[in-house]
C-alpha cells in the first residue's frame, strides 16, 4: 500500500438506506451531502442550532466526542443521548444514522413531516 491510501468508512443514512463512503474525519453532514442527501444546517456548523440533528442508530462509539456547545444544545432539546449534530460529529468507523424529514412549503421554510 502506498502512503496516499485512504481508508473509507461507511455512513448509512436512513430512511433512504443510502450508504456513503467517506474518509475518516468527515462530518456526518459532509457524508450526507456527498451522497446527495439534504440535511438542513441553518447555522452553518457553528454549532448554534439543532437543524442538522440526526439520530444515531448504530456506531455511536465511532463518532468524535461531543463538544460542550453540542452537549448543551442537545440537552436543551431533550435529545442528548440519542442524537448528534451532523455538522459536529466526525466519523472514525462505520455509522448508521436517521435524519429528520423536512417539508418545505411557501408559508413554512422548514417544517417537519
MOZI-V813340 format. One record per pair of residues at least 4 apart in sequence whose C-alpha atoms are under 8 Angstrom apart, sorted by the first residue. I is the first residue (numbers start at 1). J is the second residue. If there is no record, write none. Layout:
I | J
I | J
//
This chain:
1 | 5
6 | 23
7 | 23
7 | 24
8 | 21
8 | 22
8 | 23
8 | 24
9 | 21
9 | 22
9 | 23
9 | 24
9 | 91
9 | 92
9 | 93
9 | 94
10 | 19
10 | 20
10 | 21
10 | 22
10 | 93
10 | 94
10 | 95
11 | 19
11 | 20
11 | 21
11 | 22
11 | 28
11 | 31
11 | 94
11 | 95
11 | 96
11 | 97
12 | 17
12 | 18
12 | 19
12 | 20
12 | 95
12 | 96
12 | 97
13 | 17
13 | 18
13 | 19
13 | 20
13 | 32
13 | 96
13 | 97
13 | 98
13 | 99
14 | 18
14 | 96
14 | 97
14 | 98
14 | 99
15 | 98
15 | 99
18 | 35
20 | 31
20 | 32
20 | 34
20 | 35
21 | 31
22 | 26
22 | 31
24 | 90
24 | 91
24 | 92
24 | 93
25 | 90
25 | 91
25 | 92
26 | 30
26 | 31
26 | 90
26 | 91
27 | 31
27 | 86
27 | 87
27 | 88
27 | 89
27 | 90
27 | 91
28 | 32
28 | 86
28 | 87
28 | 88
28 | 89
28 | 90
28 | 91
29 | 33
29 | 39
29 | 52
29 | 86
29 | 87
30 | 34
30 | 87
31 | 35
32 | 36
32 | 37
32 | 38
32 | 39
33 | 37
33 | 38
33 | 39
39 | 51
39 | 52
39 | 99
39 | 100
40 | 51
40 | 52
41 | 45
41 | 50
41 | 51
41 | 52
41 | 87
42 | 49
42 | 51
42 | 52
43 | 47
43 | 48
43 | 49
45 | 87
45 | 88
47 | 69
47 | 70
47 | 87
47 | 88
48 | 69
48 | 73
49 | 73
50 | 73
50 | 74
50 | 85
52 | 85
52 | 86
52 | 87
53 | 83
53 | 84
53 | 85
53 | 86
53 | 99
53 | 100
54 | 83
54 | 84
54 | 85
54 | 86
54 | 97
54 | 98
54 | 99
54 | 100
55 | 82
55 | 83
55 | 84
55 | 97
55 | 98
55 | 99
56 | 60
56 | 82
56 | 83
56 | 84
56 | 95
56 | 96
56 | 97
56 | 98
57 | 95
57 | 96
57 | 97
57 | 98
58 | 95
58 | 96
58 | 97
59 | 63
59 | 93
59 | 94
59 | 95
59 | 96
60 | 95
62 | 91
62 | 92
62 | 93
62 | 94
62 | 95
63 | 89
63 | 90
63 | 91
63 | 92
63 | 93
63 | 95
64 | 89
64 | 90
64 | 91
64 | 92
65 | 89
66 | 70
66 | 71
66 | 88
66 | 89
67 | 71
68 | 72
69 | 73
70 | 74
70 | 84
70 | 85
70 | 88
71 | 75
71 | 80
72 | 76
73 | 77
74 | 78
74 | 79
74 | 80
74 | 83
74 | 84
75 | 79
75 | 80
79 | 83
80 | 84
84 | 88
84 | 89
85 | 89
91 | 95
100 | 112
101 | 112
101 | 113
102 | 110
102 | 111
102 | 112
102 | 113
103 | 109
103 | 110
103 | 111
103 | 112
103 | 113
104 | 108
104 | 109
104 | 110
104 | 111
105 | 109
105 | 110
//
